[in-house]
Amino acid sequence: MLGFTYYTPTKVAFGKGSVERVGELMKQFGGTRVLIHYGGQSAVRSGVLDRVKKSLDEAGIFHVELGGVVPNPHLAKEREGIELSKANGVDFLLAVGGGSVIDSCKAIAYGLAEPEHDVWELYAGQRKAKACFPVASVLTIAAAGSEMSNSCVITNTDTEEKRAYDDDLARPKFAIMDPELTMTLPDYQTEAGCADIMMHTMERYFVNSGTMELTDALAEGLLRTVMHNAEVLHTDPRNYDARAEVMWASSLAHNGLTGCGSDGGDWMPHLLEHEMGGMFNVTHGASLAAVWPSWARYVYKDCLPRFVKYAVNVMGVTPGATDEETALAGIAAMEEQLALLPPESEQAQALAAQIAGMRTTYEEKSAELAFGKQQADAAAEKLAASAQTLAAGETALAAGRADYEAGRAEYEKNKASFDKGKAEGAEKLADAERAAETGRWMEGIQRRGDGCAGGY
């Protein structure tokens, strides 16, 4: 396991009727002028907005409202909220909604704390936040876990960029969690939320360094709980216990608990989804459900023991003949679970088809990358063989060069001896020739002397 710091400062008021405590908790945390931030008309129709305002009024707390937050919250809305808050002297942000509304509140809170800067600079990675106004939430959908996390994700529609910024400064001061507030959600939103909860857990589960049995057991139990209750809510949407299980799982999946002792994961499925969300405005949980199986099949060999453990402990897979077989069976079982997500509308179905096409393209590109890797590996093997041949050739060349130099030295030595012998022989020959010439000369003189003696 790896060392860790676990920080969860958010106070949670959980259970039926907890929304009535908004005014009490706002006073406790020092809020005096509150921006109530929410999404569409569901917060109005359900009566939750009126209940929140009533509680604040009873506590004598000023409030102003800003609705209109959409899924994949837009930067333009956050800038609107910053200006509205400045004009009304707001000192506390209260989100009434789900992850998108809470994230929008966090962005507004960052912008209010450092008005001299554009808040998008944080999401663009150009600077770090130095301060943040306090944020709280009344949760109406279990999904993002933003009610206890340090994360928020914003979409810049001008650039089609969806970017996250994480900082403990923005962890909410308190969260109101009444499972009854989620009972009117459409089935699609409920199931997409369950998918998001599972993804937050699995992002932290599939790691190659640092694990703890306790953390694994918490994560595995959370995943099994969400899958079971997602099926319950599919047929019994007003089941309070199931709503409560999923709502609490939402917070635990993204408050850091399921990452204790690990490196936290690489979050690649979320990063891929952010690109899709920024371009196509797809529902976050549904988009993650479309991306995850392809990602899992692409990486499982690099994290095989974790995928095997997941398959057996979470998906209930009977171990196969090989670890690889078991891991793939676990991925297939999760893909089948994610396929239970119901279609939201014709538009959503069209987006789902678009996602499916993108998934096919992703898998094709993955196959191309795998083939390219095979070719690269083969080329690397050939290069290694060539390097060995070259090394052997260089060794042989060096030996040949040494033999050549030795032979040349021997040749030079022999040549010197030959030249010396040749010179000595030439000198002796010259001496012999001179001796012979002298002998012939003496012999001639002798003959001439003999001839003269006979004549007398």
Secondary structure, 3 states (H helix, E strand, C coil): CCCCCCCCCCEEEECCCHHHHHHHHHHHCCCCEEEEEECCCHHHHCCHHHHHHHHHHHCCCEEEEECCCCCCCEHHHHHHHHHHHHHCCCCEEEEEECHHHHHHHHHHHHHHHCCCCCCHHHHCCCCCCCCCCCEEEEECCCCCCCCCCCEEEEEECCCCEEEEEECHHHCCCEEEECHHHHCCCCHHHHHHHHHHHHHHHHHHHCCCCCCCHHHHHHHHHHHHHHHHHHHHHHHCCCCHHHHHHHHHHHHHHCCCHHHCCCCCCCCHHHHHHHHHHHHHCCCHHHHHHHHHHHHHHHHHHHHHHHHHHHHHHCCCCCCCCCHHHHHHHHHHHHHHHHCCCCCCCHHHHHHHHHHHHHHHHHHHHHHHHHHHHHHHHHHHHHHHHHHHHHHHHHHHHHHHHHHHHHHHHHHHHHHHHHHHHHHHHHHHHHHHHHHHHHHHHHHHHHHHHHHHHHHC
